Amino acid sequence: MEYFEALKSIAKDRGVKVTDIGPKAGRSRTYVSECVTNARMPSLSVGNELAAPLGYRLALIPTDTPADALDAIGAIPLDAAPREQ
């Protein structure tokens, strides 16, 4: 799942409008939709700020963490394209 797909899914589950996430994170009401439209990925710090109003935060976990352990804590794995070296 990509970051903004996850953010929208969490917002829907929590009954929060996507347009309310930006202002709660110190951004504009259209911040999330502008990022999606322009294919912009937020920095880690901004991504964490956007997740916070939904009760989430970003974390690094070992790649060999079993899926059931992630499920147990409600973690949402994000797929990211490998960075070009």
RAQUI-V820267 format. One record per residue. RES is the residue in one letter. SS is DSSP state (a for helix, b for strand, c for the rest). PHI is phi as a letter, one per 20 degrees, with the letter a starting at -180 (NA if undefined). Layout:
RES SS PHI
RES SS PHI
This chain:
M c NA
E c e
Y a g
F a f
E a f
A a f
L a g
K a f
S a f
I a f
A a g
K a f
D a f
R a e
G c m
V c d
K c f
V a g
T a f
D a e
I a f
G a g
P a f
K a f
A c d
G c m
R c d
S c f
R c f
T c e
Y a g
V a f
S a f
E a f
C a f
V a f
T a f
N c e
A c l
R c e
M c d
P c f
S c f
L a g
S a f
V a f
G a g
N a f
E a f
L a f
A a f
A a g
P c f
L c e
G c n
Y c c
R c b
L c e
A c b
L c e
I c c
P c f
T c f
D c e
T c f
P c f
A a g
D a f
A a f
L a f
D a f
A a f
I a d
G c m
A c f
I c d
P c f
L c d
D c e
A c c
A c f
P c f
R c f
E c f
Q c e
